[in-house]
């Protein structure tokens, strides 16, 4: 299913990348991980915690796989898919908005 994400995020195409990836994540029922509505269960609920971790790691892989090589270092420190999502939004969303306003 990753082949559906043909556009790699670079430093100037955040809005186009977001238009591609948001419906994909929603269709896979994964968007809640990046917007914070699907929160990590407590480690005391071992099965739910492990399932969440596995799904979040799969999502991290999808997100990193949709980044160009120059963008990947931006998220090297991230430990969850939400960290990656928030970092990318903060780093690139405003640049894309400014670019649109200047067109």
C-alpha positions in Angstrom: 0.0 0.0 0.0 3.0 2.3 0.4 3.3 2.7 -3.4 0.2 4.9 -3.2 2.4 7.6 -1.6 4.3 8.6 -4.7 5.1 12.2 -3.6 8.1 12.5 -1.2 8.0 15.5 1.1 10.8 18.0 0.4 11.4 21.5 1.7 8.8 23.2 -0.6 5.9 20.8 -1.2 4.4 20.2 2.3 0.8 21.0 1.3 0.9 18.7 -1.7 2.4 16.0 0.4 -0.2 16.5 3.2 -3.1 16.3 0.6 -1.7 12.9 -0.4 -1.0 11.4 3.0 -3.9 12.5 5.1 -6.6 10.6 3.2 -4.2 7.6 3.1 -3.8 7.6 6.9 -7.5 8.1 7.4 -8.3 5.3 5.0 -6.0 3.0 7.0 -7.5 4.2 10.3 -4.1 5.6 11.3 -4.7 9.4 11.4 -5.6 9.3 15.1 -2.0 8.3 15.9 -0.6 11.5 14.4 -3.4 13.9 15.6 -3.2 12.5 19.1 -6.7 11.1 19.3 -5.4 7.5 19.5 -3.2 7.7 22.6 -0.7 5.2 23.9 -2.3 2.9 26.5 -0.5 2.5 29.9 2.2 -0.2 29.8 0.2 -2.0 32.5 -2.2 -3.0 29.8 0.5 -5.1 28.1 -1.5 -6.3 25.1 -3.0 -2.9 24.2 0.3 -1.2 24.8 2.3 -3.6 22.6 -0.4 -3.4 19.9 -0.2 0.4 20.0 3.6 0.4 19.8 3.6 -2.0 16.9 1.0 0.1 14.9 2.8 3.4 15.8 6.2 1.9 14.6 4.6 0.8 11.4 3.2 4.3 10.9 6.6 5.9 11.7 8.0 3.7 8.9 5.3 4.9 6.5 5.9 8.5 7.3 9.7 8.3 7.1 9.3 6.4 3.8 7.3 9.4 2.4 10.1 11.8 3.1 12.9 12.9 0.8 16.5 12.3 1.9 17.0 16.0 2.8 13.9 16.0 5.1 14.6 12.8 7.0 17.2 14.3 9.4 14.5 16.7 10.7 12.8 13.7 12.4 15.8 11.6 13.5 15.0 12.2 17.2 11.3 11.4 16.9 10.1 8.5 19.1 6.4 8.4 17.9 4.5 9.0 14.7 2.9 12.1 16.4 6.4 13.5 17.0 7.2 13.1 13.3 3.9 14.6 12.2 4.2 17.6 14.6 7.8 18.2 13.7 7.1 18.2 9.9 4.1 20.5 10.3 6.1 23.0 12.4 9.1 22.8 10.1 7.3 23.0 6.7 3.7 24.1 6.9 4.4 27.8 7.3 6.9 27.8 4.4 4.2 26.3 2.2 1.6 28.8 3.3 4.0 31.7 2.6 4.8 30.2 -0.8 1.1 30.1 -1.7 0.6 33.7 -0.6 3.5 34.8 -2.8 2.2 33.1 -6.0 
